[in-house]
Amino acid sequence: MPRFFRNRQLILVLLIAVALIAAMAYTYDTERYLTKAESVIGSVFTPVGKVFYRMTNGISDFFSSIREIGTLRATNEKLQKEVEKLRKENIELQELKNENLRLKEALDFKTENPELDLKLASITGKNPGNWFNIFTIDRGKRDGIKPGMAVLDEKGNMVGQVTQVGDNWAKVLAIIDRDSSVSAVDVRTRDNGIVRGDSQGGLVMIYLPLDAEVLEGDIITTSGMSRFPKGLVIGKVEKVTKEPGALFKQALVKPAADFERLEYVFVVLNMTETGK
C-alpha cells in the first residue's frame, strides 16, 4: 500500500475538507432545508468557527488598542507641550505685569514730585548676598550722573548714593551698608540723628538726644542737612534703645525700600528740597 494511504490522519483531514467544500457548494442555495449530514457537519464545525471568530475579533481589538494607545500617547505629548507653552507665556505675562506696575509707580512718583530732576535707571548687578548693599546701574556721565547724588526706589524711598561713575554706568552704596551715613530726622518729633546701615538689611539711627521722644512707628526721612534733598523717606522706627551711661539714644529703623527686590531706581540729578 502506498505510503500516502498509510497516513490515516492526513486522509481524514482531506476527507473533512472535501466534505466541507461539498457542503458549502451544496448549501449555496439558501431556499432549502439542510440534510442530516449537513446538519451534523454544521453542528461539529459551528463551535470551531465561533472560536476562530472570537480569536480573530480579539486579535483585531488588540491591535486596535495598540493603535489607540499610540494615538493617546501622541495626543498627551502634544497637550503637555501646549501646557508648558502656556505656563511660559503666563510667567512672561506676569513678569510684564509686575514690570508695568513698578514703572507706573515710578511714573506716579515722578509726576507728583516735579521739583526733583529724576533719571530712571535699571540695576545691572550687585554684590554677593541677598541684600543690595552695593550695586551698579545702567546710567553714567552721559546721563548727568555724578558721585554723591541720592538714589531712590521707584516709590521714592531712600536707597543710597552714587559713589563711582563711568560713561554709561554708576555704582551705588546703599544706606543699609555699614559705610553709609545719612542725616535724618523724625517727622513727628523733629529729632535729628544719623542713619547708618548694619549690613543685614536694617538701619540704626544714632546720636539721638537723651530727651528725644522718638517712638516705635515714627517715620524717618532725610533732614536736608546734607547733599540729599529733604524729606526723602528712609524708614520706620521699630525700637528705641539707650545703653546705660550712654550720651545718646538710638533707634532701630526698618528701611522703607525693599532691598531684596530692587529692579529700578531713580537718581536725583538736582539737590532741590522736596519741601516736605
DORONU-20878 format. One line per 2 residues: their letters; for each residue x, y, z of N, C-alpha, C. Coordinates in nm, 3 decimals, always signed. Each point is the difference from the previous one (the first is absolute). Layout:
<recs>
a> X,Y,Z,X,Y,Z,X,Y,Z  ...
</recs>
This chain:
<recs>
mp> +0.086,-0.120,+0.000,-0.086,+0.120,+0.000,+0.089,+0.124,+0.000  -0.035,+0.094,-0.087,+0.082,+0.123,-0.006,+0.007,+0.069,+0.136
rf> +0.112,+0.069,+0.022,+0.022,+0.068,+0.128,-0.106,+0.107,+0.024  -0.053,+0.059,-0.106,-0.099,+0.106,+0.014,-0.123,-0.047,+0.075
fr> -0.046,-0.124,-0.032,-0.122,-0.050,+0.061,+0.023,-0.055,+0.139  +0.127,-0.014,+0.038,+0.028,-0.047,+0.134,-0.016,+0.111,+0.104
nr> +0.004,+0.120,-0.046,-0.015,+0.113,+0.092,-0.148,+0.029,+0.018  -0.057,-0.065,+0.098,-0.145,+0.009,+0.022,-0.043,+0.143,+0.038
ql> +0.082,+0.065,+0.078,-0.037,+0.136,+0.044,-0.010,+0.095,-0.118  +0.094,-0.011,-0.093,-0.003,+0.086,-0.117,-0.121,-0.029,-0.085
il> -0.033,-0.132,-0.015,-0.117,-0.037,-0.078,-0.127,+0.056,+0.063  -0.007,-0.008,+0.134,-0.118,+0.049,+0.070,-0.018,+0.150,-0.021
vl> +0.108,+0.075,+0.008,-0.007,+0.145,-0.019,-0.045,+0.033,-0.141  +0.052,-0.072,-0.098,-0.038,+0.023,-0.139,-0.147,-0.029,-0.024
li> -0.048,-0.110,+0.059,-0.141,-0.035,-0.015,-0.092,+0.107,+0.060  +0.041,+0.048,+0.117,-0.081,+0.104,+0.066,-0.002,+0.126,-0.084
av> +0.118,+0.035,-0.056,+0.008,+0.120,-0.084,-0.089,-0.013,-0.122  +0.005,-0.121,-0.064,-0.085,-0.024,-0.117,-0.146,+0.009,+0.037
al> -0.033,-0.058,+0.117,-0.139,+0.003,+0.045,-0.047,+0.143,+0.023  +0.087,+0.081,+0.059,-0.036,+0.139,+0.027,-0.021,+0.076,-0.130
ia> +0.090,-0.021,-0.095,-0.013,+0.068,-0.129,-0.128,-0.040,-0.069  -0.028,-0.129,+0.006,-0.123,-0.048,-0.061,-0.122,+0.056,+0.070
am> +0.008,+0.006,+0.132,-0.113,+0.054,+0.076,-0.022,+0.146,-0.032  +0.108,+0.074,-0.013,-0.013,+0.142,-0.033,-0.059,+0.020,-0.138
ay> +0.047,-0.083,-0.093,-0.053,+0.012,-0.135,-0.147,-0.040,-0.004  -0.035,-0.101,+0.077,-0.136,-0.049,-0.002,-0.095,+0.096,+0.069
ty> +0.048,+0.064,+0.101,-0.086,+0.091,+0.079,+0.000,+0.141,-0.055  +0.057,+0.021,-0.117,+0.000,+0.135,-0.059,-0.140,+0.046,-0.027
dt> -0.086,-0.098,-0.031,-0.141,+0.032,-0.019,-0.062,+0.019,+0.137  -0.041,+0.121,+0.031,-0.050,+0.031,+0.135,-0.145,-0.038,+0.019
er> -0.071,-0.037,-0.107,-0.143,-0.027,+0.013,-0.026,-0.151,+0.004  +0.063,-0.067,+0.098,-0.026,-0.143,+0.019,+0.037,-0.037,+0.142
yl> -0.041,-0.115,+0.046,+0.034,-0.052,+0.132,+0.129,-0.078,-0.006  +0.077,-0.002,+0.109,+0.124,-0.075,+0.006,-0.028,-0.149,+0.016
tk> +0.091,-0.083,-0.058,-0.011,-0.144,+0.019,+0.053,-0.033,+0.138  -0.020,-0.128,+0.040,+0.048,-0.042,+0.132,+0.152,+0.009,+0.007
ae> +0.066,-0.041,-0.111,+0.148,+0.006,+0.000,+0.048,+0.143,+0.012  -0.068,+0.093,-0.071,+0.039,+0.141,+0.006,-0.022,+0.056,+0.140
sv> -0.107,-0.043,+0.061,-0.030,+0.047,+0.134,+0.104,-0.047,+0.099  +0.042,-0.130,-0.018,+0.103,-0.054,+0.090,+0.130,+0.076,-0.018
ig> +0.037,+0.019,-0.127,+0.126,+0.073,-0.026,-0.006,+0.141,+0.055  -0.115,+0.065,-0.019,-0.016,+0.137,+0.054,+0.011,+0.002,+0.150
sv> -0.059,-0.102,+0.066,+0.005,-0.005,+0.146,+0.142,-0.019,+0.050  +0.080,-0.074,-0.077,+0.138,-0.026,+0.041,+0.087,+0.124,-0.019
ft> -0.015,+0.066,-0.114,+0.093,+0.109,-0.035,-0.045,+0.139,+0.045  -0.127,+0.015,+0.040,-0.048,+0.131,+0.046,+0.075,+0.047,+0.125
pv> +0.017,-0.086,+0.105,+0.078,+0.046,+0.116,+0.142,+0.037,-0.036  +0.059,-0.084,-0.092,+0.137,+0.031,-0.042,+0.005,+0.135,-0.069
gk> -0.097,+0.027,-0.086,-0.005,+0.130,-0.068,-0.019,+0.114,+0.097  -0.081,-0.027,+0.101,-0.023,+0.105,+0.100,+0.129,+0.036,+0.073
vf> +0.078,-0.107,+0.033,+0.127,+0.024,+0.069,+0.094,+0.083,-0.086  +0.012,-0.042,-0.129,+0.087,+0.074,-0.091,-0.049,+0.142,-0.021
yr> -0.132,+0.020,-0.002,-0.058,+0.134,-0.018,+0.037,+0.090,+0.119  -0.015,-0.060,+0.119,+0.034,+0.078,+0.120,+0.149,+0.030,+0.005
mt> +0.083,-0.098,-0.040,+0.144,+0.024,-0.001,+0.036,+0.111,-0.099  -0.065,-0.004,-0.116,+0.027,+0.102,-0.101,-0.038,+0.140,+0.050
ng> -0.120,+0.008,+0.063,-0.045,+0.129,+0.055,+0.092,+0.047,+0.113  +0.044,-0.097,+0.081,+0.089,+0.035,+0.111,+0.132,+0.056,-0.050
is> +0.056,-0.065,-0.103,+0.125,+0.050,-0.058,-0.020,+0.139,-0.060  -0.114,+0.017,-0.070,-0.029,+0.131,-0.059,-0.013,+0.107,+0.107
df> -0.073,-0.037,+0.110,-0.015,+0.098,+0.110,+0.135,+0.031,+0.064  +0.085,-0.102,+0.011,+0.132,+0.020,+0.061,+0.082,+0.102,-0.079
fs> +0.007,-0.021,-0.132,+0.077,+0.093,-0.082,-0.065,+0.138,-0.005  -0.134,+0.003,+0.007,-0.069,+0.129,+0.007,+0.037,+0.073,+0.128
si> +0.008,-0.076,+0.110,+0.037,+0.060,+0.128,+0.141,+0.057,-0.005  +0.092,-0.074,-0.066,+0.137,+0.047,-0.014,+0.003,+0.132,-0.078
re> -0.077,+0.005,-0.108,-0.006,+0.122,-0.078,-0.056,+0.115,+0.082  -0.105,-0.029,+0.081,-0.061,+0.104,+0.083,+0.098,+0.050,+0.106
ig> +0.079,-0.094,+0.058,+0.099,+0.040,+0.100,+0.102,+0.094,-0.062  +0.045,-0.035,-0.121,+0.095,+0.087,-0.069,-0.059,+0.137,-0.027
tl> -0.126,+0.003,-0.042,-0.066,+0.127,-0.027,-0.015,+0.083,+0.127  -0.042,-0.067,+0.110,-0.016,+0.070,+0.128,+0.134,+0.054,+0.050
ra> +0.106,-0.079,-0.019,+0.132,+0.044,+0.044,+0.044,+0.125,-0.077  -0.021,-0.002,-0.130,+0.036,+0.116,-0.082,-0.083,+0.122,+0.040
tn> -0.130,-0.024,+0.025,-0.088,+0.110,+0.043,+0.043,+0.056,+0.134  +0.039,-0.091,+0.092,+0.044,+0.043,+0.132,+0.127,+0.083,-0.008
ek> +0.095,-0.044,-0.083,+0.123,+0.077,-0.018,-0.028,+0.138,-0.057  -0.093,+0.006,-0.095,-0.037,+0.127,-0.060,-0.062,+0.092,+0.105
lq> -0.089,-0.057,+0.083,-0.065,+0.080,+0.104,+0.101,+0.048,+0.103  +0.097,-0.085,+0.035,+0.103,+0.041,+0.095,+0.083,+0.116,-0.055
ke> +0.031,-0.004,-0.128,+0.073,+0.110,-0.062,-0.082,+0.128,+0.002  -0.132,-0.013,-0.023,-0.088,+0.117,+0.003,-0.005,+0.059,+0.141
ve> -0.009,-0.090,+0.101,-0.004,+0.045,+0.139,+0.129,+0.073,+0.036  +0.115,-0.056,-0.041,+0.129,+0.064,+0.028,+0.010,+0.135,-0.069
kl> -0.050,+0.008,-0.122,+0.002,+0.126,-0.074,-0.086,+0.104,+0.072  -0.120,-0.041,+0.044,-0.089,+0.091,+0.070,+0.059,+0.043,+0.134
rk> +0.070,-0.093,+0.068,+0.063,+0.033,+0.127,+0.107,+0.108,-0.019  +0.082,-0.016,-0.104,+0.104,+0.098,-0.028,-0.061,+0.135,-0.037
en> -0.105,-0.004,-0.081,-0.067,+0.125,-0.038,-0.060,+0.069,+0.121  -0.054,-0.080,+0.093,-0.059,+0.056,+0.121,+0.107,+0.068,+0.087
ie> +0.119,-0.065,+0.008,+0.110,+0.060,+0.076,+0.044,+0.131,-0.064  +0.011,-0.001,-0.132,+0.040,+0.122,-0.071,-0.101,+0.112,+0.021
lq> -0.130,-0.035,-0.005,-0.103,+0.101,+0.022,+0.005,+0.054,+0.142  +0.029,-0.090,+0.098,+0.010,+0.045,+0.138,+0.119,+0.093,+0.018
el> +0.112,-0.034,-0.068,+0.118,+0.086,+0.006,-0.032,+0.138,-0.058  -0.068,+0.001,-0.113,-0.036,+0.128,-0.062,-0.094,+0.079,+0.089
kn> -0.092,-0.071,+0.064,-0.095,+0.067,+0.090,+0.074,+0.065,+0.118  +0.093,-0.075,+0.060,+0.076,+0.053,+0.113,+0.087,+0.117,-0.043
en> +0.062,-0.014,-0.119,+0.085,+0.107,-0.050,-0.082,+0.126,-0.028  -0.117,-0.018,-0.060,-0.086,+0.116,-0.028,-0.046,+0.066,+0.129
lr> -0.027,-0.081,+0.103,-0.042,+0.056,+0.129,+0.112,+0.084,+0.061  +0.122,-0.052,-0.005,+0.114,+0.074,+0.055,+0.022,+0.131,-0.077
lk> -0.007,-0.009,-0.131,+0.021,+0.119,-0.082,-0.111,+0.102,+0.021  -0.121,-0.048,+0.021,-0.112,+0.091,+0.028,+0.023,+0.073,+0.132
ea> +0.045,-0.075,+0.102,+0.029,+0.063,+0.129,+0.110,+0.104,-0.015  +0.100,-0.033,-0.081,+0.109,+0.095,-0.023,-0.051,+0.125,-0.070
ld> -0.084,-0.018,-0.100,-0.056,+0.114,-0.073,-0.086,+0.085,+0.091  -0.080,-0.066,+0.086,-0.085,+0.075,+0.094,+0.084,+0.085,+0.094
fk> +0.108,-0.059,+0.053,+0.086,+0.077,+0.092,+0.064,+0.118,-0.071  +0.047,-0.023,-0.122,+0.065,+0.107,-0.074,-0.099,+0.112,-0.032
te> -0.124,-0.037,-0.033,-0.103,+0.099,-0.031,-0.038,+0.081,+0.123  -0.002,-0.067,+0.116,-0.041,+0.067,+0.124,+0.112,+0.085,+0.061
np> +0.122,-0.016,-0.051,+0.114,+0.076,+0.054,+0.077,+0.069,-0.113  -0.063,+0.098,-0.063,+0.062,+0.068,-0.114,+0.123,+0.080,+0.037
el> +0.015,+0.031,+0.131,+0.116,+0.078,+0.042,+0.129,-0.083,-0.002  -0.014,-0.133,-0.010,+0.117,-0.087,-0.005,+0.032,-0.037,-0.145
dl> +0.125,+0.017,-0.037,+0.045,-0.039,-0.134,+0.047,-0.146,+0.011  -0.085,-0.092,-0.044,+0.024,-0.143,+0.020,+0.039,-0.070,-0.129
kl> +0.096,-0.091,+0.012,+0.043,-0.082,-0.113,-0.023,-0.147,+0.037  -0.088,-0.066,-0.074,-0.030,-0.141,+0.028,+0.113,-0.088,-0.050
as> +0.037,-0.100,+0.080,+0.108,-0.091,-0.037,-0.036,-0.143,+0.039  +0.058,-0.095,-0.072,-0.018,-0.142,+0.032,+0.124,-0.051,+0.073
it> -0.022,-0.089,+0.095,+0.112,-0.062,+0.071,+0.059,-0.110,-0.087  +0.129,+0.004,-0.021,+0.065,-0.097,-0.088,+0.088,-0.100,+0.074
gk> +0.023,+0.021,+0.127,+0.083,-0.093,+0.078,+0.005,+0.043,+0.145  +0.039,-0.095,+0.087,+0.010,+0.031,+0.142,+0.106,-0.089,+0.064
np> +0.037,+0.035,+0.124,+0.096,-0.079,+0.073,-0.064,-0.133,+0.041  +0.079,-0.103,+0.032,-0.057,-0.129,+0.039,-0.088,+0.012,+0.126
gn> -0.099,-0.087,+0.009,-0.090,+0.001,+0.116,-0.139,+0.044,-0.038  -0.090,-0.006,+0.099,-0.140,+0.036,-0.024,-0.022,+0.150,-0.006
wf> +0.084,+0.076,+0.070,-0.023,+0.143,+0.013,+0.074,+0.078,-0.107  -0.061,+0.109,-0.043,+0.061,+0.089,-0.099,+0.085,+0.105,+0.073
ni> +0.108,-0.044,+0.066,+0.087,+0.095,+0.069,+0.072,+0.091,-0.098  +0.054,-0.062,-0.104,+0.069,+0.074,-0.106,-0.048,-0.056,-0.132
ft> -0.042,+0.088,-0.091,-0.049,-0.048,-0.129,+0.033,+0.101,-0.110  -0.013,-0.044,-0.123,+0.029,+0.086,-0.115,-0.128,+0.027,-0.079
id> -0.002,+0.112,-0.070,-0.116,+0.038,-0.082,+0.048,+0.033,-0.141  -0.096,+0.006,-0.092,+0.034,+0.022,-0.142,-0.004,+0.148,-0.040
rg> +0.032,+0.089,+0.092,+0.010,+0.144,-0.030,+0.135,+0.052,+0.050  +0.055,+0.098,-0.073,+0.130,+0.053,+0.039,+0.019,+0.145,-0.037
kr> +0.124,+0.037,-0.031,+0.034,+0.139,-0.032,-0.085,+0.055,-0.115  -0.024,-0.083,-0.099,-0.078,+0.045,-0.116,-0.142,+0.041,+0.038
dg> -0.046,-0.050,+0.114,-0.137,+0.032,+0.046,+0.000,+0.106,+0.108  +0.116,+0.059,+0.027,+0.008,+0.105,+0.101,+0.018,-0.052,+0.141
ik> +0.035,-0.128,+0.015,+0.018,-0.059,+0.133,+0.135,+0.043,+0.057  +0.000,+0.035,+0.130,+0.122,+0.040,+0.069,+0.009,-0.069,+0.136
pg> +0.121,-0.019,+0.052,+0.014,-0.058,+0.135,-0.070,+0.087,+0.104  -0.059,-0.064,+0.098,-0.068,+0.071,+0.108,-0.148,+0.021,-0.022
ma> -0.050,-0.029,-0.121,-0.144,+0.019,-0.025,-0.083,-0.107,+0.071  -0.117,+0.043,+0.046,-0.090,-0.092,+0.070,-0.064,-0.097,-0.098
vl> -0.025,-0.121,+0.050,-0.064,-0.104,-0.079,-0.125,-0.047,+0.075  -0.112,-0.007,-0.073,-0.128,-0.038,+0.059,-0.056,-0.124,-0.071
de> -0.094,-0.068,+0.067,-0.070,-0.108,-0.070,-0.114,+0.060,-0.080  -0.076,-0.085,-0.070,-0.104,+0.052,-0.090,-0.115,+0.067,+0.074
kg> -0.008,-0.019,+0.132,-0.104,+0.067,+0.080,+0.052,+0.128,+0.065  +0.128,+0.027,-0.018,+0.057,+0.121,+0.057,+0.065,-0.017,+0.134
nm> +0.017,-0.125,+0.047,+0.066,-0.026,+0.128,+0.151,+0.005,-0.017  +0.068,+0.049,+0.103,+0.145,+0.013,-0.004,+0.067,-0.137,-0.012
vg> +0.093,-0.012,-0.096,+0.071,-0.125,-0.024,+0.148,+0.015,+0.029  +0.061,+0.110,-0.044,+0.143,+0.017,+0.023,+0.054,+0.120,-0.075
qv> +0.129,-0.005,-0.032,+0.063,+0.111,-0.072,+0.101,-0.054,-0.099  +0.020,+0.076,-0.108,+0.096,-0.037,-0.103,+0.141,+0.021,+0.055
tq> +0.087,-0.100,-0.019,+0.139,+0.010,+0.047,+0.101,+0.003,-0.114  -0.026,-0.071,-0.109,+0.090,-0.003,-0.115,-0.082,+0.015,-0.128
vg> +0.061,+0.065,-0.101,-0.073,+0.024,-0.124,+0.088,-0.030,-0.120  -0.056,-0.073,-0.098,+0.065,-0.023,-0.129,-0.082,+0.069,-0.107
dn> +0.038,-0.019,-0.124,-0.073,+0.066,-0.109,-0.147,-0.042,-0.006  -0.024,-0.130,+0.016,-0.138,-0.049,-0.010,-0.038,-0.092,+0.116
wa> +0.067,+0.018,+0.113,-0.030,-0.078,+0.119,+0.037,+0.079,+0.125  -0.053,-0.045,+0.112,+0.034,+0.062,+0.128,-0.015,-0.103,+0.110
kv> +0.077,+0.019,+0.107,-0.008,-0.089,+0.115,-0.070,+0.074,+0.114  -0.086,-0.075,+0.069,-0.082,+0.059,+0.108,+0.030,-0.070,+0.132
la> +0.022,+0.081,+0.105,+0.015,-0.051,+0.136,-0.134,+0.014,+0.070  -0.058,-0.113,+0.041,-0.132,+0.003,+0.063,+0.008,+0.048,+0.144
ii> -0.109,+0.057,+0.050,-0.002,+0.051,+0.137,+0.009,-0.112,+0.103  -0.024,-0.125,-0.040,+0.008,-0.110,+0.096,+0.143,-0.049,+0.018
dr> +0.094,+0.054,-0.078,+0.141,-0.038,+0.015,+0.061,+0.072,+0.121  +0.093,-0.067,+0.066,+0.064,+0.058,+0.118,+0.076,+0.129,-0.031
ds> +0.047,+0.012,-0.123,+0.078,+0.119,-0.037,-0.087,+0.118,-0.040  -0.130,-0.019,+0.004,-0.092,+0.108,-0.039,-0.046,+0.079,+0.123
sv> -0.023,+0.130,-0.020,-0.055,+0.085,+0.107,-0.085,+0.110,-0.064  -0.117,+0.023,+0.058,-0.094,+0.098,-0.054,-0.054,+0.085,+0.114
sa> +0.003,+0.131,-0.016,-0.063,+0.089,+0.099,-0.151,-0.021,-0.006  -0.062,-0.024,+0.115,-0.142,-0.036,+0.003,-0.074,+0.073,+0.111
vd> -0.132,+0.000,-0.013,-0.085,+0.067,+0.098,-0.127,-0.080,+0.021  -0.049,+0.001,+0.125,-0.129,-0.062,+0.031,-0.109,+0.098,-0.042
vr> -0.087,-0.042,-0.090,-0.102,+0.090,-0.055,-0.091,+0.055,+0.110  -0.032,-0.082,+0.099,-0.094,+0.042,+0.105,+0.064,+0.091,+0.103
tr> +0.119,-0.039,+0.050,+0.062,+0.075,+0.110,+0.104,+0.101,-0.047  +0.046,-0.012,-0.123,+0.105,+0.084,-0.059,+0.135,-0.022,+0.066
dn> +0.020,-0.111,+0.067,+0.130,-0.034,+0.058,+0.093,-0.045,-0.112  +0.122,+0.051,+0.002,+0.097,-0.030,-0.104,+0.099,-0.106,+0.045
gi> +0.054,-0.070,-0.098,+0.101,-0.101,+0.028,+0.066,-0.044,-0.130  +0.079,-0.105,+0.009,+0.068,-0.056,-0.116,-0.046,-0.145,-0.018
vr> -0.039,-0.034,-0.122,-0.043,-0.137,-0.029,+0.115,-0.073,-0.068  +0.033,-0.119,+0.055,+0.103,-0.085,-0.058,-0.056,-0.141,-0.022
gd> +0.065,-0.072,-0.090,-0.043,-0.136,-0.026,+0.068,-0.100,+0.090  -0.062,-0.118,+0.013,+0.062,-0.107,+0.079,+0.045,-0.116,-0.089
sq> -0.009,+0.019,-0.133,+0.041,-0.102,-0.099,-0.081,-0.129,+0.010  -0.111,+0.004,+0.071,-0.088,-0.116,+0.010,-0.142,+0.036,-0.044
gg> -0.010,+0.109,-0.074,-0.130,+0.044,-0.049,-0.072,+0.096,+0.091  +0.064,+0.040,+0.109,-0.063,+0.091,+0.094,+0.076,+0.131,+0.014
lv> -0.059,+0.095,+0.076,+0.059,+0.132,+0.021,+0.001,+0.033,+0.148  +0.094,+0.084,+0.039,+0.007,+0.049,+0.137,+0.013,+0.151,-0.005
mi> -0.085,+0.069,+0.075,+0.007,+0.146,+0.010,+0.072,+0.033,+0.129  +0.116,+0.061,-0.011,+0.083,+0.029,+0.117,+0.003,+0.151,+0.027
yl> +0.063,+0.034,+0.114,+0.016,+0.140,+0.043,-0.134,+0.068,+0.026  -0.098,-0.076,+0.043,-0.127,+0.060,+0.041,+0.016,+0.058,+0.141
pl> -0.047,+0.122,+0.026,+0.010,+0.059,+0.135,-0.068,-0.088,+0.104  +0.049,+0.009,+0.125,-0.059,-0.081,+0.106,-0.146,+0.036,+0.026
da> -0.036,+0.125,-0.027,-0.138,+0.041,+0.022,-0.086,-0.017,-0.125  +0.054,-0.064,-0.101,-0.077,-0.022,-0.123,-0.121,-0.089,+0.029
ev> -0.113,+0.036,-0.058,-0.125,-0.074,+0.024,-0.035,-0.092,-0.118  +0.103,-0.049,-0.064,-0.020,-0.092,-0.113,-0.067,-0.127,+0.049
le> -0.105,-0.042,-0.073,-0.076,-0.119,+0.039,-0.009,-0.100,-0.116  -0.033,-0.122,+0.035,-0.021,-0.104,-0.101,-0.110,+0.042,-0.097
gd> +0.025,-0.015,-0.128,-0.098,+0.038,-0.102,+0.025,+0.136,-0.061  +0.091,+0.081,+0.059,+0.030,+0.131,-0.057,+0.070,-0.016,-0.136
ii> -0.029,+0.094,-0.089,+0.062,+0.000,-0.133,+0.127,+0.083,+0.002  +0.107,-0.055,-0.057,+0.129,+0.068,-0.008,+0.026,+0.039,-0.144
tt> +0.039,+0.128,-0.021,+0.030,+0.049,-0.135,+0.136,+0.069,+0.000  +0.047,+0.033,-0.122,+0.123,+0.079,-0.010,-0.027,+0.139,+0.057
sg> +0.100,+0.056,+0.066,-0.021,+0.126,+0.071,+0.030,+0.123,-0.084  +0.070,-0.017,-0.110,+0.037,+0.116,-0.080,+0.125,+0.067,+0.049
ms> +0.068,-0.060,+0.101,+0.123,+0.057,+0.053,+0.122,-0.058,-0.071  -0.023,-0.061,-0.115,+0.110,-0.056,-0.080,-0.028,+0.030,-0.147
rf> +0.071,-0.067,-0.088,-0.020,+0.022,-0.144,-0.130,-0.058,-0.051  -0.068,-0.082,+0.082,-0.124,-0.063,-0.044,-0.120,+0.094,+0.017
pk> -0.100,-0.012,-0.086,-0.122,+0.079,+0.018,-0.069,-0.034,+0.131  -0.072,+0.095,+0.051,-0.071,-0.017,+0.126,-0.130,-0.077,-0.021
gl> -0.034,-0.084,+0.097,-0.131,-0.066,+0.001,-0.007,-0.133,-0.072  +0.113,-0.055,-0.046,-0.003,-0.132,-0.063,-0.018,-0.107,+0.108
vi> -0.097,-0.086,-0.018,-0.032,-0.100,+0.102,+0.110,-0.103,+0.012  +0.051,-0.019,+0.123,+0.104,-0.099,+0.027,-0.061,-0.129,+0.056
gk> -0.088,+0.013,+0.098,-0.061,-0.118,+0.060,-0.086,+0.032,+0.120  -0.031,-0.106,+0.076,-0.089,+0.013,+0.115,+0.069,-0.056,+0.125
ve> -0.015,+0.071,+0.112,+0.062,-0.042,+0.125,-0.065,-0.129,+0.050  +0.086,-0.097,+0.035,-0.049,-0.127,+0.055,+0.023,-0.010,+0.151
kv> +0.108,+0.065,+0.044,+0.033,-0.011,+0.143,+0.096,+0.112,+0.038  -0.016,+0.056,+0.122,+0.089,+0.104,+0.051,+0.076,-0.056,+0.119
tk> +0.132,+0.016,+0.002,+0.081,-0.055,+0.108,+0.094,+0.107,+0.056  +0.049,-0.027,+0.122,+0.098,+0.089,+0.065,+0.088,-0.087,+0.090
ep> +0.128,+0.002,-0.031,+0.094,-0.076,+0.081,+0.028,+0.076,+0.131  +0.020,-0.073,+0.111,+0.032,+0.066,+0.128,+0.126,+0.086,-0.012
ga> -0.012,+0.123,+0.042,+0.114,+0.091,-0.004,+0.023,+0.063,-0.135  -0.080,-0.035,-0.101,+0.018,+0.057,-0.134,-0.048,+0.144,-0.003
lf> +0.059,+0.080,-0.087,-0.036,+0.140,-0.013,-0.113,+0.022,-0.101  -0.030,-0.103,-0.077,-0.104,+0.011,-0.102,-0.090,-0.125,-0.001
kq> -0.117,+0.019,-0.055,-0.087,-0.113,-0.029,+0.027,-0.046,-0.143  -0.052,-0.116,-0.032,+0.004,-0.044,-0.139,-0.128,-0.077,-0.031
al> -0.034,-0.003,-0.127,-0.124,-0.066,-0.041,+0.029,-0.097,-0.114  -0.062,-0.117,+0.009,+0.006,-0.095,-0.110,-0.107,+0.039,-0.102
vk> +0.041,+0.012,-0.126,-0.090,+0.047,-0.105,-0.013,-0.106,-0.109  -0.123,-0.029,-0.038,-0.024,-0.092,-0.112,-0.004,+0.080,-0.129
pa> +0.085,-0.032,-0.098,+0.003,+0.079,-0.125,-0.135,-0.003,-0.071  -0.035,+0.112,-0.061,-0.124,+0.005,-0.079,+0.019,-0.070,-0.134
ad> +0.122,+0.006,-0.054,+0.030,-0.068,-0.126,+0.019,-0.149,+0.024  -0.040,-0.080,-0.097,+0.018,-0.145,+0.008,+0.136,-0.035,-0.062
fe> +0.099,-0.024,+0.085,+0.136,-0.023,-0.049,+0.025,-0.144,-0.044  -0.103,-0.078,-0.010,+0.013,-0.134,-0.056,-0.055,-0.009,-0.142
rl> -0.079,+0.099,-0.040,-0.071,-0.009,-0.128,+0.013,+0.127,-0.085  +0.110,+0.067,+0.011,+0.020,+0.121,-0.081,+0.023,-0.037,-0.146
ey> -0.064,+0.072,-0.089,+0.019,-0.018,-0.144,+0.026,+0.133,-0.070  -0.080,+0.100,+0.038,+0.015,+0.134,-0.056,+0.026,+0.100,+0.112
vf> +0.077,+0.103,-0.030,+0.025,+0.106,+0.097,-0.001,+0.135,-0.071  -0.020,+0.105,+0.078,+0.012,+0.137,-0.048,+0.131,+0.059,+0.052
vv> +0.068,+0.073,-0.085,+0.113,+0.081,+0.046,-0.047,+0.145,+0.000  +0.017,+0.067,+0.115,-0.041,+0.140,+0.012,+0.113,+0.089,-0.054
ln> -0.025,+0.063,-0.115,+0.104,+0.079,-0.065,+0.020,+0.138,+0.063  -0.103,+0.047,+0.070,+0.014,+0.130,+0.068,-0.006,-0.020,+0.150
mt> +0.025,+0.107,+0.073,-0.002,-0.009,+0.145,-0.111,+0.089,+0.058  -0.104,+0.021,-0.078,-0.110,+0.083,+0.046,-0.079,-0.073,+0.107
et> -0.034,+0.072,+0.105,-0.076,-0.061,+0.109,-0.141,-0.030,-0.047  -0.056,-0.109,+0.061,-0.136,-0.040,-0.039,-0.105,+0.088,+0.065
gk> +0.039,+0.071,+0.106,-0.096,+0.088,+0.068,-0.090,-0.073,+0.096  +0.031,-0.128,+0.028,-0.082,-0.075,+0.096,+0.045,+0.028,+0.141
</recs>
